Amino acid sequence: MAMEIVADTPTSAYVPPNPSAPKPDVAVSGSGVRWIDVDLTNQRVYAYEGDTVVNSFIVSTGTWRTPTVTGQYKIYVKYRSAKMSGPGYYLPDVPYIMYFYKGYGLHGTYWHNNFGTPMSHGCVNLTTSDAAWLFNWASVGTLVNVHY
């Protein structure tokens, strides 16, 4: 009998945050400060106010060749729409971009629908509607916590 190895199947069903994932100080301060948690293992983004999840999204992050950076960063600029380009790609009118470290950002994605699977050049890809919600909820200076 031959065995077939099948890749994990992404699901849009809610996956609760990993309780053992590293949390920034604002999460435990009880202050209600808004911050974003990017869970690379589960391909999820969680929008927090203090220690309360107010929304969550299935995403696509970087591949093993072009990984998403890990650590704690702050959104330093937001663009409602802009072009993004790099080696091997040119994407006009990328919606709802929020850069948090150099060229790494959270943004809407119109060129694929494989959310739940790592496939970006390092950015955090969201559906356009999810990116719009996050863009309108977060501000420049919002903490972005990225981890496995």
Summary of the structure (lengths in Angstrom):
residues: 148
radius of gyration: 15.3
end to end distance: 35.3
largest distance: 57.4
contacts: 408
relative contact order: 0.25
helix: 9%
strand: 42%
